[in-house]
């Protein structure tokens, strides 16, 4: 049986059992396609990064003796469509069996089902052997229950794998050290600059330009700092736990315009393309914790593990439980379009300007910049969730729909009405000022709620609660907001609402 096996751009797992032995009758195919560059307007570093990593995967397979068919973006034989590419290969090279791994995006899973239904040969689907739990684990765990909590899921995964456990109890007597993970960074300790990965992607960048696809953002072709193979990914992992893990937990929510990375791991692209397995990343962090107990506290390592064993796996579970309907949820009925400055960073609001500029420069922003700056403003301003999804999916190098849409439409925009999070994550300028140094050099004044140069976050924050009172007032987690709102004088409330409407009517000029 002559078998063709497909590898998608986020299935670059050299440790998959498929590759345990070379088989003369098995050939692997990998494609660079306009289908994938064009379904969203992606950051140029995202396109280049996926192409570079996929080419590295193909080279590694060939070096280990596997048969590989690879179509570059501008190859004449490339139809730019997954179905057409597969059909032509199967017909021309007389394959008798087609196999693929479970895609992590709903659209590709549906497309491959449709393709296989039309193929003249038999097909088979395999697991990706990447995640800590099965695709339907979360649905089985919570379906029919009143509460769906990430914390409950996180504890089960910790117990299952023994991550930071002392028997049946969590190490240190606590499951979660979140309260120790909220320090503002003031420049101490110093961050390190000697990152172990720099790639020259000039050739790929020129090919991307030649293919004519539309993209956003910028790229330093000879200083591409994302790992593009497993060896580089392991180097980034080692760099993180030796240099940044001792401070990650404490400062994971901190923001500084001069520090795009701070103490974050930069492992998300390697993880989401499957060059690294989450279990090995977690185990490396735990090993470092035990090896350097004087440097790495339990709070630091737990905060990191919670992001991977907890939140990342939980988001995937929500995705496969709730799709495709999740992609259409709009709890607040928001309709406003995304301001044009989200694509340029040209706004007088310093926190948004710096976060967007960083995103355009590096195809990266950490979770608090995404949640409490760009996402926070979009929710307060009533931007349609479709617009937010498209922006987040396109601009970040680690954005694949299973992790992007659940965090964006769910956690960030509360468009799911409470499936992912139990309350909307919104704030006034106070939180941003507390966790960053954006406000000091801003055109607007963080302390002012109304009037000239008052920070837009302040009036928009109270307008959000007032406008959405019927949907939120009975939520027990935000009852104090309505207690405060109800105590305001009519004049104070009127000033806030008028200020907010003034800002919204001139949103492009903010």
Secondary structure, DSSP 8 states (H G I E B T S, - for coil): --EEEE--TT---TTSGGGSS--TTEEEEEE--HHHHHTTT-BHHHHHHHHHHHHHHHHHHHHTT-EEEEE-TT-TT--SSHHHHHHHHHHHHT--EEEEE--SSHHHHHHHHHHHHH-SSEEEEE--S-SSS-TTHHHHHHTT-S---HHHHHHHHHHHHTTTEETTEEGGG-S--GGGS-----S-S------S--B--HHHHHHHHHHT---BS---TT-B-S--SHHHHHHHHHHIIIIIHHHHHHHTT-B-TT-SSTT----HHHHHTTSS-HHHHHHHHHHHHHHTTTTS-HHHHHHHHIIIIIIIHHHHHHHHHHTTGGGG--TT---B---GGGGT---S-HHHHHHHHHHHHHS---HHHIIIIIHHHHHHHTB-HHHHHHHHHHH-TT--HHHHHIIIIIIIT-TTSSSS-SS-----HHHHHHHBS-GGG-SSBTT--SSTTB-HHHHHHHHHHHHTHHHHTT-GGGHHHHHHHHHS-HHHHHHHHHHHHHHHHTGGG-
